[in-house]
Amino acid sequence: MRDQLEAARLRGGTFAYDDQLVQGTPDIVVPRLLDYQRRGVTLFILVLPDPTDLAQVEFVAEQVMAALA
């Protein structure tokens, strides 16, 4: 996953940690999203480096979304 994030950065994707953007590996993303959930957020919009890559979608479902259920 880290190599995919780096490839997205090289294609012009941004890496930022502000109040509106959460990106990175599950160990970075999950705690931040859980914090948002605790504050009442109920909707997240996911943007993947390559949304047509089924392996990425499955990875996010298993490693991130499952932790938010």
CHARMM-style PDB file with segment names, atoms N, HN, CA, C and O in Angstrom:
ATOM      1  N   MET     1       0.826  -1.193   0.000  1.00  0.00      PROA
ATOM      2  CA  MET     1       0.000   0.000   0.000  1.00  0.00      PROA
ATOM      3  C   MET     1       0.872   1.260   0.000  1.00  0.00      PROA
ATOM      4  O   MET     1       0.538   2.235  -0.672  1.00  0.00      PROA
ATOM      5  N   ARG     2       1.968   1.253   0.732  1.00  0.00      PROA
ATOM      6  HN  ARG     2       2.240   0.461   1.278  1.00  0.00      PROA
ATOM      7  CA  ARG     2       2.824   2.441   0.774  1.00  0.00      PROA
ATOM      8  C   ARG     2       3.340   2.791  -0.625  1.00  0.00      PROA
ATOM      9  O   ARG     2       3.434   3.967  -0.977  1.00  0.00      PROA
ATOM     10  N   ASP     3       3.675   1.773  -1.420  1.00  0.00      PROA
ATOM     11  HN  ASP     3       3.599   0.818  -1.134  1.00  0.00      PROA
ATOM     12  CA  ASP     3       4.155   2.049  -2.776  1.00  0.00      PROA
ATOM     13  C   ASP     3       3.049   2.651  -3.635  1.00  0.00      PROA
ATOM     14  O   ASP     3       3.325   3.484  -4.499  1.00  0.00      PROA
ATOM     15  N   GLN     4       1.807   2.245  -3.413  1.00  0.00      PROA
ATOM     16  HN  GLN     4       1.583   1.569  -2.711  1.00  0.00      PROA
ATOM     17  CA  GLN     4       0.697   2.818  -4.156  1.00  0.00      PROA
ATOM     18  C   GLN     4       0.463   4.276  -3.756  1.00  0.00      PROA
ATOM     19  O   GLN     4       0.149   5.113  -4.602  1.00  0.00      PROA
ATOM     20  N   LEU     5       0.616   4.575  -2.470  1.00  0.00      PROA
ATOM     21  HN  LEU     5       0.871   3.896  -1.782  1.00  0.00      PROA
ATOM     22  CA  LEU     5       0.488   5.957  -2.030  1.00  0.00      PROA
ATOM     23  C   LEU     5       1.583   6.826  -2.636  1.00  0.00      PROA
ATOM     24  O   LEU     5       1.333   7.955  -3.057  1.00  0.00      PROA
ATOM     25  N   GLU     6       2.794   6.288  -2.674  1.00  0.00      PROA
ATOM     26  HN  GLU     6       2.998   5.371  -2.332  1.00  0.00      PROA
ATOM     27  CA  GLU     6       3.900   7.036  -3.275  1.00  0.00      PROA
ATOM     28  C   GLU     6       3.659   7.259  -4.766  1.00  0.00      PROA
ATOM     29  O   GLU     6       3.930   8.340  -5.287  1.00  0.00      PROA
ATOM     30  N   ALA     7       3.149   6.236  -5.452  1.00  0.00      PROA
ATOM     31  HN  ALA     7       2.928   5.357  -5.029  1.00  0.00      PROA
ATOM     32  CA  ALA     7       2.852   6.387  -6.879  1.00  0.00      PROA
ATOM     33  C   ALA     7       1.785   7.456  -7.094  1.00  0.00      PROA
ATOM     34  O   ALA     7       1.875   8.236  -8.042  1.00  0.00      PROA
ATOM     35  N   ALA     8       0.782   7.499  -6.226  1.00  0.00      PROA
ATOM     36  HN  ALA     8       0.709   6.865  -5.456  1.00  0.00      PROA
ATOM     37  CA  ALA     8      -0.256   8.529  -6.332  1.00  0.00      PROA
ATOM     38  C   ALA     8       0.341   9.911  -6.093  1.00  0.00      PROA
ATOM     39  O   ALA     8      -0.022  10.870  -6.773  1.00  0.00      PROA
ATOM     40  N   ARG     9       1.255  10.018  -5.127  1.00  0.00      PROA
ATOM     41  HN  ARG     9       1.550   9.239  -4.574  1.00  0.00      PROA
ATOM     42  CA  ARG     9       1.902  11.303  -4.869  1.00  0.00      PROA
ATOM     43  C   ARG     9       2.678  11.771  -6.088  1.00  0.00      PROA
ATOM     44  O   ARG     9       2.659  12.954  -6.427  1.00  0.00      PROA
ATOM     45  N   LEU    10       3.362  10.839  -6.749  1.00  0.00      PROA
ATOM     46  HN  LEU    10       3.378   9.878  -6.474  1.00  0.00      PROA
ATOM     47  CA  LEU    10       4.141  11.193  -7.933  1.00  0.00      PROA
ATOM     48  C   LEU    10       3.252  11.619  -9.097  1.00  0.00      PROA
ATOM     49  O   LEU    10       3.678  12.388  -9.959  1.00  0.00      PROA
ATOM     50  N   ARG    11       2.009  11.115  -9.122  1.00  0.00      PROA
ATOM     51  HN  ARG    11       1.663  10.491  -8.421  1.00  0.00      PROA
ATOM     52  CA  ARG    11       1.064  11.499 -10.175  1.00  0.00      PROA
ATOM     53  C   ARG    11       0.369  12.815  -9.849  1.00  0.00      PROA
ATOM     54  O   ARG    11      -0.473  13.281 -10.615  1.00  0.00      PROA
ATOM     55  N   GLY    12       0.717  13.410  -8.722  1.00  0.00      PROA
ATOM     56  HN  GLY    12       1.402  13.031  -8.099  1.00  0.00      PROA
ATOM     57  CA  GLY    12       0.121  14.689  -8.375  1.00  0.00      PROA
ATOM     58  C   GLY    12      -0.785  14.649  -7.164  1.00  0.00      PROA
ATOM     59  O   GLY    12      -1.342  15.677  -6.780  1.00  0.00      PROA
ATOM     60  N   GLY    13      -0.947  13.483  -6.550  1.00  0.00      PROA
ATOM     61  HN  GLY    13      -0.495  12.647  -6.862  1.00  0.00      PROA
ATOM     62  CA  GLY    13      -1.729  13.392  -5.319  1.00  0.00      PROA
ATOM     63  C   GLY    13      -1.013  14.126  -4.209  1.00  0.00      PROA
ATOM     64  O   GLY    13       0.210  14.257  -4.238  1.00  0.00      PROA
ATOM     65  N   THR    14      -1.740  14.593  -3.256  1.00  0.00      PROA
ATOM     66  HN  THR    14      -2.734  14.487  -3.232  1.00  0.00      PROA
ATOM     67  CA  THR    14      -1.128  15.361  -2.184  1.00  0.00      PROA
ATOM     68  C   THR    14      -1.086  14.547  -0.904  1.00  0.00      PROA
ATOM     69  O   THR    14      -1.922  13.674  -0.673  1.00  0.00      PROA
ATOM     70  N   PHE    15      -0.123  14.842  -0.100  1.00  0.00      PROA
ATOM     71  HN  PHE    15       0.557  15.551  -0.287  1.00  0.00      PROA
ATOM     72  CA  PHE    15      -0.037  14.268   1.231  1.00  0.00      PROA
ATOM     73  C   PHE    15      -0.180  15.422   2.208  1.00  0.00      PROA
ATOM     74  O   PHE    15       0.683  16.297   2.278  1.00  0.00      PROA
ATOM     75  N   ALA    16      -1.249  15.422   2.947  1.00  0.00      PROA
ATOM     76  HN  ALA    16      -1.951  14.711   2.890  1.00  0.00      PROA
ATOM     77  CA  ALA    16      -1.481  16.493   3.901  1.00  0.00      PROA
ATOM     78  C   ALA    16      -2.246  15.928   5.087  1.00  0.00      PROA
ATOM     79  O   ALA    16      -3.030  14.989   4.948  1.00  0.00      PROA
ATOM     80  N   TYR    17      -2.016  16.494   6.215  1.00  0.00      PROA
ATOM     81  HN  TYR    17      -1.379  17.257   6.328  1.00  0.00      PROA
ATOM     82  CA  TYR    17      -2.750  16.112   7.416  1.00  0.00      PROA
ATOM     83  C   TYR    17      -3.365  17.381   7.975  1.00  0.00      PROA
ATOM     84  O   TYR    17      -2.742  18.110   8.748  1.00  0.00      PROA
ATOM     85  N   ASP    18      -4.587  17.625   7.574  1.00  0.00      PROA
ATOM     86  HN  ASP    18      -5.093  17.033   6.947  1.00  0.00      PROA
ATOM     87  CA  ASP    18      -5.303  18.772   8.100  1.00  0.00      PROA
ATOM     88  C   ASP    18      -6.640  18.272   8.624  1.00  0.00      PROA
ATOM     89  O   ASP    18      -6.839  17.066   8.767  1.00  0.00      PROA
ATOM     90  N   ASP    19      -7.537  19.170   8.904  1.00  0.00      PROA
ATOM     91  HN  ASP    19      -7.376  20.150   8.787  1.00  0.00      PROA
ATOM     92  CA  ASP    19      -8.810  18.779   9.495  1.00  0.00      PROA
ATOM     93  C   ASP    19      -9.760  18.111   8.523  1.00  0.00      PROA
ATOM     94  O   ASP    19     -10.782  17.569   8.945  1.00  0.00      PROA
ATOM     95  N   GLN    20      -9.459  18.132   7.240  1.00  0.00      PROA
ATOM     96  HN  GLN    20      -8.629  18.572   6.897  1.00  0.00      PROA
ATOM     97  CA  GLN    20     -10.391  17.589   6.273  1.00  0.00      PROA
ATOM     98  C   GLN    20      -9.857  16.414   5.479  1.00  0.00      PROA
ATOM     99  O   GLN    20     -10.639  15.732   4.817  1.00  0.00      PROA
ATOM    100  N   LEU    21      -8.576  16.148   5.513  1.00  0.00      PROA
ATOM    101  HN  LEU    21      -7.941  16.702   6.051  1.00  0.00      PROA
ATOM    102  CA  LEU    21      -7.988  15.103   4.695  1.00  0.00      PROA
ATOM    103  C   LEU    21      -7.262  14.106   5.589  1.00  0.00      PROA
ATOM    104  O   LEU    21      -6.416  14.477   6.403  1.00  0.00      PROA
ATOM    105  N   VAL    22      -7.609  12.840   5.421  1.00  0.00      PROA
ATOM    106  HN  VAL    22      -8.296  12.538   4.759  1.00  0.00      PROA
ATOM    107  CA  VAL    22      -6.927  11.773   6.144  1.00  0.00      PROA
ATOM    108  C   VAL    22      -6.426  10.795   5.100  1.00  0.00      PROA
ATOM    109  O   VAL    22      -7.209  10.250   4.322  1.00  0.00      PROA
ATOM    110  N   GLN    23      -5.134  10.575   5.082  1.00  0.00      PROA
ATOM    111  HN  GLN    23      -4.497  11.017   5.714  1.00  0.00      PROA
ATOM    112  CA  GLN    23      -4.601   9.607   4.137  1.00  0.00      PROA
ATOM    113  C   GLN    23      -3.374   8.946   4.723  1.00  0.00      PROA
ATOM    114  O   GLN    23      -2.694   9.487   5.595  1.00  0.00      PROA
ATOM    115  N   GLY    24      -3.118   7.766   4.216  1.00  0.00      PROA
ATOM    116  HN  GLY    24      -3.670   7.326   3.508  1.00  0.00      PROA
ATOM    117  CA  GLY    24      -1.965   7.015   4.682  1.00  0.00      PROA
ATOM    118  C   GLY    24      -2.307   5.555   4.840  1.00  0.00      PROA
ATOM    119  O   GLY    24      -3.293   5.069   4.287  1.00  0.00      PROA
ATOM    120  N   THR    25      -1.497   4.871   5.587  1.00  0.00      PROA
ATOM    121  HN  THR    25      -0.695   5.266   6.036  1.00  0.00      PROA
ATOM    122  CA  THR    25      -1.695   3.447   5.836  1.00  0.00      PROA
ATOM    123  C   THR    25      -2.765   3.269   6.919  1.00  0.00      PROA
ATOM    124  O   THR    25      -3.101   4.225   7.618  1.00  0.00      PROA
ATOM    125  N   PRO    26      -3.301   2.047   7.062  1.00  0.00      PROA
ATOM    126  CA  PRO    26      -4.345   1.837   8.068  1.00  0.00      PROA
ATOM    127  C   PRO    26      -3.953   2.271   9.479  1.00  0.00      PROA
ATOM    128  O   PRO    26      -4.800   2.750  10.232  1.00  0.00      PROA
ATOM    129  N   ASP    27      -2.688   2.109   9.844  1.00  0.00      PROA
ATOM    130  HN  ASP    27      -1.999   1.720   9.232  1.00  0.00      PROA
ATOM    131  CA  ASP    27      -2.281   2.515  11.191  1.00  0.00      PROA
ATOM    132  C   ASP    27      -2.367   4.027  11.389  1.00  0.00      PROA
ATOM    133  O   ASP    27      -2.405   4.493  12.528  1.00  0.00      PROA
ATOM    134  N   ILE    28      -2.397   4.788  10.321  1.00  0.00      PROA
ATOM    135  HN  ILE    28      -2.366   4.410   9.396  1.00  0.00      PROA
ATOM    136  CA  ILE    28      -2.582   6.238  10.386  1.00  0.00      PROA
ATOM    137  C   ILE    28      -4.060   6.595  10.245  1.00  0.00      PROA
ATOM    138  O   ILE    28      -4.584   7.416  10.998  1.00  0.00      PROA
ATOM    139  N   VAL    29      -4.718   5.976   9.283  1.00  0.00      PROA
ATOM    140  HN  VAL    29      -4.292   5.310   8.671  1.00  0.00      PROA
ATOM    141  CA  VAL    29      -6.086   6.347   8.915  1.00  0.00      PROA
ATOM    142  C   VAL    29      -7.115   5.906   9.953  1.00  0.00      PROA
ATOM    143  O   VAL    29      -7.982   6.692  10.335  1.00  0.00      PROA
ATOM    144  N   VAL    30      -7.028   4.672  10.409  1.00  0.00      PROA
ATOM    145  HN  VAL    30      -6.323   4.033  10.100  1.00  0.00      PROA
ATOM    146  CA  VAL    30      -8.069   4.144  11.302  1.00  0.00      PROA
ATOM    147  C   VAL    30      -8.223   4.973  12.574  1.00  0.00      PROA
ATOM    148  O   VAL    30      -9.348   5.353  12.898  1.00  0.00      PROA
ATOM    149  N   PRO    31      -7.155   5.276  13.312  1.00  0.00      PROA
ATOM    150  CA  PRO    31      -7.348   6.083  14.523  1.00  0.00      PROA
ATOM    151  C   PRO    31      -7.958   7.458  14.249  1.00  0.00      PROA
ATOM    152  O   PRO    31      -8.769   7.949  15.034  1.00  0.00      PROA
ATOM    153  N   ARG    32      -7.566   8.073  13.142  1.00  0.00      PROA
ATOM    154  HN  ARG    32      -6.907   7.674  12.505  1.00  0.00      PROA
ATOM    155  CA  ARG    32      -8.135   9.395  12.816  1.00  0.00      PROA
ATOM    156  C   ARG    32      -9.623   9.286  12.499  1.00  0.00      PROA
ATOM    157  O   ARG    32     -10.420  10.108  12.951  1.00  0.00      PROA
ATOM    158  N   LEU    33     -10.000   8.257  11.711  1.00  0.00      PROA
ATOM    159  HN  LEU    33      -9.353   7.590  11.344  1.00  0.00      PROA
ATOM    160  CA  LEU    33     -11.415   8.100  11.373  1.00  0.00      PROA
ATOM    161  C   LEU    33     -12.234   7.730  12.601  1.00  0.00      PROA
ATOM    162  O   LEU    33     -13.366   8.190  12.749  1.00  0.00      PROA
ATOM    163  N   LEU    34     -11.680   6.906  13.483  1.00  0.00      PROA
ATOM    164  HN  LEU    34     -10.760   6.532  13.363  1.00  0.00      PROA
ATOM    165  CA  LEU    34     -12.381   6.563  14.726  1.00  0.00      PROA
ATOM    166  C   LEU    34     -12.603   7.818  15.570  1.00  0.00      PROA
ATOM    167  O   LEU    34     -13.651   7.969  16.199  1.00  0.00      PROA
ATOM    168  N   ASP    35     -11.630   8.707  15.584  1.00  0.00      PROA
ATOM    169  HN  ASP    35     -10.779   8.585  15.073  1.00  0.00      PROA
ATOM    170  CA  ASP    35     -11.787   9.966  16.315  1.00  0.00      PROA
ATOM    171  C   ASP    35     -12.922  10.788  15.715  1.00  0.00      PROA
ATOM    172  O   ASP    35     -13.728  11.359  16.448  1.00  0.00      PROA
ATOM    173  N   TYR    36     -12.989  10.851  14.399  1.00  0.00      PROA
ATOM    174  HN  TYR    36     -12.334  10.387  13.803  1.00  0.00      PROA
ATOM    175  CA  TYR    36     -14.103  11.555  13.750  1.00  0.00      PROA
ATOM    176  C   TYR    36     -15.435  10.901  14.113  1.00  0.00      PROA
ATOM    177  O   TYR    36     -16.415  11.597  14.380  1.00  0.00      PROA
ATOM    178  N   GLN    37     -15.476   9.566  14.124  1.00  0.00      PROA
ATOM    179  HN  GLN    37     -14.680   9.000  13.907  1.00  0.00      PROA
ATOM    180  CA  GLN    37     -16.711   8.874  14.499  1.00  0.00      PROA
ATOM    181  C   GLN    37     -17.132   9.242  15.914  1.00  0.00      PROA
ATOM    182  O   GLN    37     -18.308   9.506  16.165  1.00  0.00      PROA
ATOM    183  N   ARG    38     -16.180   9.259  16.837  1.00  0.00      PROA
ATOM    184  HN  ARG    38     -15.225   9.044  16.633  1.00  0.00      PROA
ATOM    185  CA  ARG    38     -16.491   9.621  18.225  1.00  0.00      PROA
ATOM    186  C   ARG    38     -17.061  11.037  18.316  1.00  0.00      PROA
ATOM    187  O   ARG    38     -17.831  11.346  19.225  1.00  0.00      PROA
ATOM    188  N   ARG    39     -16.680  11.884  17.379  1.00  0.00      PROA
ATOM    189  HN  ARG    39     -16.054  11.633  16.641  1.00  0.00      PROA
ATOM    190  CA  ARG    39     -17.169  13.267  17.364  1.00  0.00      PROA
ATOM    191  C   ARG    39     -18.499  13.403  16.630  1.00  0.00      PROA
ATOM    192  O   ARG    39     -19.064  14.494  16.573  1.00  0.00      PROA
ATOM    193  N   GLY    40     -19.008  12.293  16.064  1.00  0.00      PROA
ATOM    194  HN  GLY    40     -18.548  11.406  16.111  1.00  0.00      PROA
ATOM    195  CA  GLY    40     -20.322  12.314  15.440  1.00  0.00      PROA
ATOM    196  C   GLY    40     -20.355  12.233  13.926  1.00  0.00      PROA
ATOM    197  O   GLY    40     -21.436  12.251  13.336  1.00  0.00      PROA
ATOM    198  N   VAL    41     -19.201  12.145  13.281  1.00  0.00      PROA
ATOM    199  HN  VAL    41     -18.323  12.131  13.760  1.00  0.00      PROA
ATOM    200  CA  VAL    41     -19.194  12.038  11.822  1.00  0.00      PROA
ATOM    201  C   VAL    41     -19.735  10.671  11.422  1.00  0.00      PROA
ATOM    202  O   VAL    41     -19.317   9.653  11.973  1.00  0.00      PROA
ATOM    203  N   THR    42     -20.655  10.643  10.475  1.00  0.00      PROA
ATOM    204  HN  THR    42     -20.994  11.471  10.027  1.00  0.00      PROA
ATOM    205  CA  THR    42     -21.266   9.386  10.034  1.00  0.00      PROA
ATOM    206  C   THR    42     -21.023   9.084   8.561  1.00  0.00      PROA
ATOM    207  O   THR    42     -21.399   8.011   8.089  1.00  0.00      PROA
ATOM    208  N   LEU    43     -20.408   9.997   7.830  1.00  0.00      PROA
ATOM    209  HN  LEU    43     -20.103  10.868   8.213  1.00  0.00      PROA
ATOM    210  CA  LEU    43     -20.167   9.787   6.405  1.00  0.00      PROA
ATOM    211  C   LEU    43     -18.734  10.161   6.071  1.00  0.00      PROA
ATOM    212  O   LEU    43     -18.270  11.253   6.397  1.00  0.00      PROA
ATOM    213  N   PHE    44     -18.039   9.241   5.416  1.00  0.00      PROA
ATOM    214  HN  PHE    44     -18.416   8.353   5.151  1.00  0.00      PROA
ATOM    215  CA  PHE    44     -16.691   9.486   4.925  1.00  0.00      PROA
ATOM    216  C   PHE    44     -16.681   9.257   3.427  1.00  0.00      PROA
ATOM    217  O   PHE    44     -17.334   8.333   2.943  1.00  0.00      PROA
ATOM    218  N   ILE    45     -15.967  10.063   2.694  1.00  0.00      PROA
ATOM    219  HN  ILE    45     -15.437  10.814   3.087  1.00  0.00      PROA
ATOM    220  CA  ILE    45     -15.804   9.889   1.258  1.00  0.00      PROA
ATOM    221  C   ILE    45     -14.391   9.398   1.024  1.00  0.00      PROA
ATOM    222  O   ILE    45     -13.422  10.071   1.377  1.00  0.00      PROA
ATOM    223  N   LEU    46     -14.276   8.221   0.428  1.00  0.00      PROA
ATOM    224  HN  LEU    46     -15.062   7.674   0.142  1.00  0.00      PROA
ATOM    225  CA  LEU    46     -12.975   7.625   0.182  1.00  0.00      PROA
ATOM    226  C   LEU    46     -12.519   7.913  -1.237  1.00  0.00      PROA
ATOM    227  O   LEU    46     -13.293   7.815  -2.189  1.00  0.00      PROA
ATOM    228  N   VAL    47     -11.259   8.267  -1.359  1.00  0.00      PROA
ATOM    229  HN  VAL    47     -10.630   8.346  -0.586  1.00  0.00      PROA
ATOM    230  CA  VAL    47     -10.622   8.443  -2.657  1.00  0.00      PROA
ATOM    231  C   VAL    47      -9.388   7.562  -2.643  1.00  0.00      PROA
ATOM    232  O   VAL    47      -8.468   7.777  -1.854  1.00  0.00      PROA
ATOM    233  N   LEU    48      -9.372   6.572  -3.519  1.00  0.00      PROA
ATOM    234  HN  LEU    48     -10.119   6.398  -4.161  1.00  0.00      PROA
ATOM    235  CA  LEU    48      -8.262   5.621  -3.576  1.00  0.00      PROA
ATOM    236  C   LEU    48      -7.273   6.014  -4.665  1.00  0.00      PROA
ATOM    237  O   LEU    48      -7.649   6.657  -5.645  1.00  0.00      PROA
ATOM    238  N   PRO    49      -6.008   5.629  -4.498  1.00  0.00      PROA
ATOM    239  CA  PRO    49      -5.021   5.925  -5.549  1.00  0.00      PROA
ATOM    240  C   PRO    49      -5.465   5.422  -6.920  1.00  0.00      PROA
ATOM    241  O   PRO    49      -5.273   6.102  -7.928  1.00  0.00      PROA
ATOM    242  N   ASP    50      -6.064   4.218  -6.955  1.00  0.00      PROA
ATOM    243  HN  ASP    50      -6.220   3.665  -6.137  1.00  0.00      PROA
ATOM    244  CA  ASP    50      -6.589   3.664  -8.208  1.00  0.00      PROA
ATOM    245  C   ASP    50      -7.892   2.945  -7.889  1.00  0.00      PROA
ATOM    246  O   ASP    50      -7.873   1.754  -7.577  1.00  0.00      PROA
ATOM    247  N   PRO    51      -9.032   3.646  -7.960  1.00  0.00      PROA
ATOM    248  CA  PRO    51     -10.302   3.040  -7.577  1.00  0.00      PROA
ATOM    249  C   PRO    51     -10.751   1.889  -8.475  1.00  0.00      PROA
ATOM    250  O   PRO    51     -11.719   1.202  -8.150  1.00  0.00      PROA
ATOM    251  N   THR    52     -10.075   1.670  -9.584  1.00  0.00      PROA
ATOM    252  HN  THR    52      -9.288   2.228  -9.849  1.00  0.00      PROA
ATOM    253  CA  THR    52     -10.414   0.530 -10.442  1.00  0.00      PROA
ATOM    254  C   THR    52      -9.653  -0.726 -10.032  1.00  0.00      PROA
ATOM    255  O   THR    52      -9.893  -1.802 -10.581  1.00  0.00      PROA
ATOM    256  N   ASP    53      -8.752  -0.602  -9.085  1.00  0.00      PROA
ATOM    257  HN  ASP    53      -8.558   0.271  -8.638  1.00  0.00      PROA
ATOM    258  CA  ASP    53      -7.949  -1.733  -8.610  1.00  0.00      PROA
ATOM    259  C   ASP    53      -8.713  -2.434  -7.484  1.00  0.00      PROA
ATOM    260  O   ASP    53      -8.776  -1.934  -6.361  1.00  0.00      PROA
ATOM    261  N   LEU    54      -9.289  -3.590  -7.797  1.00  0.00      PROA
ATOM    262  HN  LEU    54      -9.237  -3.996  -8.709  1.00  0.00      PROA
ATOM    263  CA  LEU    54     -10.104  -4.322  -6.831  1.00  0.00      PROA
ATOM    264  C   LEU    54      -9.307  -4.679  -5.578  1.00  0.00      PROA
ATOM    265  O   LEU    54      -9.877  -4.720  -4.487  1.00  0.00      PROA
ATOM    266  N   ALA    55      -8.024  -4.933  -5.704  1.00  0.00      PROA
ATOM    267  HN  ALA    55      -7.561  -4.899  -6.590  1.00  0.00      PROA
ATOM    268  CA  ALA    55      -7.204  -5.262  -4.540  1.00  0.00      PROA
ATOM    269  C   ALA    55      -7.166  -4.083  -3.564  1.00  0.00      PROA
ATOM    270  O   ALA    55      -7.183  -4.291  -2.351  1.00  0.00      PROA
ATOM    271  N   GLN    56      -7.115  -2.852  -4.075  1.00  0.00      PROA
ATOM    272  HN  GLN    56      -7.101  -2.684  -5.061  1.00  0.00      PROA
ATOM    273  CA  GLN    56      -7.135  -1.677  -3.208  1.00  0.00      PROA
ATOM    274  C   GLN    56      -8.468  -1.560  -2.481  1.00  0.00      PROA
ATOM    275  O   GLN    56      -8.509  -1.279  -1.283  1.00  0.00      PROA
ATOM    276  N   VAL    57      -9.553  -1.775  -3.209  1.00  0.00      PROA
ATOM    277  HN  VAL    57      -9.520  -2.004  -4.182  1.00  0.00      PROA
ATOM    278  CA  VAL    57     -10.885  -1.686  -2.617  1.00  0.00      PROA
ATOM    279  C   VAL    57     -11.034  -2.733  -1.516  1.00  0.00      PROA
ATOM    280  O   VAL    57     -11.532  -2.429  -0.433  1.00  0.00      PROA
ATOM    281  N   GLU    58     -10.606  -3.954  -1.789  1.00  0.00      PROA
ATOM    282  HN  GLU    58     -10.201  -4.200  -2.669  1.00  0.00      PROA
ATOM    283  CA  GLU    58     -10.689  -5.016  -0.790  1.00  0.00      PROA
ATOM    284  C   GLU    58      -9.810  -4.712   0.419  1.00  0.00      PROA
ATOM    285  O   GLU    58     -10.210  -4.962   1.556  1.00  0.00      PROA
ATOM    286  N   PHE    59      -8.620  -4.176   0.181  1.00  0.00      PROA
ATOM    287  HN  PHE    59      -8.295  -3.972  -0.743  1.00  0.00      PROA
ATOM    288  CA  PHE    59      -7.714  -3.827   1.265  1.00  0.00      PROA
ATOM    289  C   PHE    59      -8.357  -2.803   2.189  1.00  0.00      PROA
ATOM    290  O   PHE    59      -8.320  -2.957   3.409  1.00  0.00      PROA
ATOM    291  N   VAL    60      -8.940  -1.767   1.619  1.00  0.00      PROA
ATOM    292  HN  VAL    60      -8.970  -1.642   0.627  1.00  0.00      PROA
ATOM    293  CA  VAL    60      -9.586  -0.732   2.425  1.00  0.00      PROA
ATOM    294  C   VAL    60     -10.776  -1.316   3.178  1.00  0.00      PROA
ATOM    295  O   VAL    60     -10.985  -0.996   4.348  1.00  0.00      PROA
ATOM    296  N   ALA    61     -11.547  -2.157   2.526  1.00  0.00      PROA
ATOM    297  HN  ALA    61     -11.378  -2.417   1.575  1.00  0.00      PROA
ATOM    298  CA  ALA    61     -12.700  -2.776   3.194  1.00  0.00      PROA
ATOM    299  C   ALA    61     -12.253  -3.609   4.392  1.00  0.00      PROA
ATOM    300  O   ALA    61     -12.861  -3.544   5.460  1.00  0.00      PROA
ATOM    301  N   GLU    62     -11.204  -4.380   4.213  1.00  0.00      PROA
ATOM    302  HN  GLU    62     -10.710  -4.433   3.344  1.00  0.00      PROA
ATOM    303  CA  GLU    62     -10.750  -5.273   5.281  1.00  0.00      PROA
ATOM    304  C   GLU    62      -9.958  -4.546   6.373  1.00  0.00      PROA
ATOM    305  O   GLU    62     -10.122  -4.841   7.557  1.00  0.00      PROA
ATOM    306  N   GLN    63      -9.115  -3.614   5.984  1.00  0.00      PROA
ATOM    307  HN  GLN    63      -8.981  -3.375   5.022  1.00  0.00      PROA
ATOM    308  CA  GLN    63      -8.195  -2.996   6.936  1.00  0.00      PROA
ATOM    309  C   GLN    63      -8.701  -1.687   7.556  1.00  0.00      PROA
ATOM    310  O   GLN    63      -8.274  -1.304   8.645  1.00  0.00      PROA
ATOM    311  N   VAL    64      -9.602  -1.013   6.861  1.00  0.00      PROA
ATOM    312  HN  VAL    64      -9.949  -1.324   5.976  1.00  0.00      PROA
ATOM    313  CA  VAL    64     -10.074   0.275   7.360  1.00  0.00      PROA
ATOM    314  C   VAL    64     -11.556   0.208   7.717  1.00  0.00      PROA
ATOM    315  O   VAL    64     -11.927   0.453   8.865  1.00  0.00      PROA
ATOM    316  N   MET    65     -12.393  -0.119   6.756  1.00  0.00      PROA
ATOM    317  HN  MET    65     -12.091  -0.318   5.824  1.00  0.00      PROA
ATOM    318  CA  MET    65     -13.827  -0.091   6.991  1.00  0.00      PROA
ATOM    319  C   MET    65     -14.260  -1.062   8.083  1.00  0.00      PROA
ATOM    320  O   MET    65     -15.144  -0.747   8.880  1.00  0.00      PROA
ATOM    321  N   ALA    66     -13.648  -2.230   8.124  1.00  0.00      PROA
ATOM    322  HN  ALA    66     -12.931  -2.486   7.476  1.00  0.00      PROA
ATOM    323  CA  ALA    66     -13.990  -3.211   9.154  1.00  0.00      PROA
ATOM    324  C   ALA    66     -13.716  -2.644  10.550  1.00  0.00      PROA
ATOM    325  O   ALA    66     -14.438  -2.965  11.495  1.00  0.00      PROA
ATOM    326  N   ALA    67     -12.703  -1.822  10.691  1.00  0.00      PROA
ATOM    327  HN  ALA    67     -12.117  -1.562   9.924  1.00  0.00      PROA
ATOM    328  CA  ALA    67     -12.360  -1.243  11.983  1.00  0.00      PROA
ATOM    329  C   ALA    67     -13.366  -0.175  12.410  1.00  0.00      PROA
ATOM    330  O   ALA    67     -13.462   0.159  13.591  1.00  0.00      PROA
ATOM    331  N   LEU    68     -14.105   0.350  11.453  1.00  0.00      PROA
ATOM    332  HN  LEU    68     -14.027   0.079  10.494  1.00  0.00      PROA
ATOM    333  CA  LEU    68     -15.079   1.410  11.753  1.00  0.00      PROA
ATOM    334  C   LEU    68     -16.477   0.875  12.026  1.00  0.00      PROA
ATOM    335  O   LEU    68     -17.359   1.618  12.458  1.00  0.00      PROA
ATOM    336  N   ALA    69     -16.674  -0.399  11.777  1.00  0.00      PROA
ATOM    337  HN  ALA    69     -15.957  -1.002  11.427  1.00  0.00      PROA
ATOM    338  CA  ALA    69     -18.020  -0.997  11.932  1.00  0.00      PROA
ATOM    339  C   ALA    69     -18.428  -1.096  13.389  1.00  0.00      PROA
ATOM    340  OT1 ALA    69     -19.522  -1.572  13.692  1.00  0.00      PROA
TER     341      ALA     69
END
